[in-house]
């Protein structure tokens, strides 16, 4: 059966062809996911999501590349999404722990200083959260997880120059917003 015939039968919701596709590619897709995620259960879950995505969106497959290439691209994107969620979740957990630790280290004899520091941290988080999504992700991965630009590019599935640009724009936007905030406050 040719690839065009496989795609045609998949579009027609042929269950045998779908099983054939899973049998043929499941192990390879699982290995790709495992390579990114380094966790067997997560890789298995993402591999299943890949085939669900294929089943749901096969009619949008334009056959400009090989079916296997499309499967791998879906696997990579879904794996990167999981990594991004992990990193973001870890980042905000670590950030919250740092804030809590910092609050504990402050001299409790000066409640005004404690209040001001907490307020400043809240303002900073609010401004960071107001960044466009890609800028926020790049900025948090660089500043809080201390990842290299190359690592960020891989996680975000983009080029090194795009990461540099995102970080430049994020810093510029943060600077402007913080200046506006503090100028208005004082």
N, C-alpha and C positions, 0 to 999 in steps of 0.2 A: 504494500500500500504506500503510495507517495505521500509526501507531506501535505500537498494540496487536498488529497482525498481524506487524510486524517482531519484536517481543519474543517473540511466540508461536513464530515460526519459528526465532529464535535459541535459544530453550529446547529446541526440537526438533533442535538442532545442524545446521540447514540451512546448508550451506557457501556457497551463492549469496547468502543473506541476510547472512551474516557478511562476505563480500567486498563486498557492497553497503554495509554499515555502514562498513567500512574506507575504501572509495573516497569515501564521502560525508563522513566526519569526519577522516580522517587528517591532512590539511593543517592544519585548525583545531586539532586536538589537538597537533600538532607545534609550531605557533606559540605555543600556551599554554606548553608545556614550554620552548621556547626563550626565551620572555619571562622565565621564572624562572631558567633555568640558564645562559643566555648562552654555550652551547657546543653546536654543531650535533650532534656525535656523541652527547653525553649526552641531548640533547633527542630525538633519533631513537630511542635505546634506551628512554627512558622512554615515548615514544609507543607503541612496540611493547608494552611492559609493560602499558600501559593496555588495549590490545585483548586481550591475553592474560587480564588480569583480568576484562574484560567476558565473554569466552568462558567463563571458569571460574565466574563468579558471576552470570550473567544470571538464573538461576532465583531468586536472592535479590532481584532488582530489583522493588520494590513498586509501581512506576509512580505514585508519589506526586508525582513531578516528571517533567519531560520527559526522554527518553532522553539527549538532548544535554547537559542539565544534569548528569545522572549521570556521563556521560563526562568532562565538564569537571572535576567535583569529584574524580574519580579522578585525572585528570591533575595537578591542583593538589596533591593529597595526595602523589602519587608524586614530583612535583618538589620539594616541601618536604622530603620524606624524603631525597632526594639532597642538597639544600642542607644539611640538618641533619648528615648524615654528613660532608659536606665540611668544614663549620664545626668539628665535633667533632674530626675528624682533624687539621685545621689547628691548632686550639686545643692539642691535646695535643702536636703536633710543636713548636709555638712555645713551649709550656711547658717541654718537655724541653730545647729549645735555651737557654732562659733559665736553667734550672737549671745546665746545663753551663757556660754563660758565667759565671754567678755563682760556680760552683765554681772556675773558672780565675782569677777576680779576687781570690779570698781569699788572704790571706797564708799561704803554705804553711809559714811558720815556726811556726804555731800549729795543729798537727794536731787538737787537741781542739776548737777553734773550727770547723774545717772539718767534722769529724764531727758536731758538734751541729747545724750548719746543714743538712747533708744529711738528718739524722734529722728535723729539724723540717719540711723540705719533704716528706719521705716521709709523715709523719703528716698533714700538710695534704692531700696528694693522697688519702690513704686515707679521710680524713673526707669530702672532697668526693665521692669515688666512692661513699660509702655513702648519699648523699642519694637520695631517690626520683628516678626518671628525669627527670620534668618539671622538678623543682627544680634538679637537676644541670645540665640543658641550659640553663635560663634563667640560672642563676648563672654558668656558664662563658662563655656568650655575652655577658653583661653585664660580667663582671670581667676576662676575658682577651682577648676580642675587642673589648671596649669598644663594643658595639652599643647603640643607643638602645632604649628599651622598645618603641617602635613597630616597629623592625626585628625585634626578638625576637618580638613578637606575630605579625608576618607569617610569620616562619620557622616558628614553632610552630603557626601556624594557630589562634590564640586571641585573646582580647580583651586590651586594654591593662591592664584591671583584673586580669585573671587573671595576667598577667606580674608586675604589682606584688605581688600576693598570693604568687605562687611565690617571688619574690626575698625577700620579707619572711620567709616561712617557712624558706627556705634559710639565710638569715643567722642567724635565731634558732636553727635546728638546729645549724649549724656552731658557733656560739658555745657552746651547751650542751655539745656533744660535745668541743670543744677544752678547755673548762673542766674537764670530767670527766677527760679524759686527763691534763691537767697537774696537777690536784689529786691524782690517783692516783699520779702520777710523783714529786711532791715531798713 
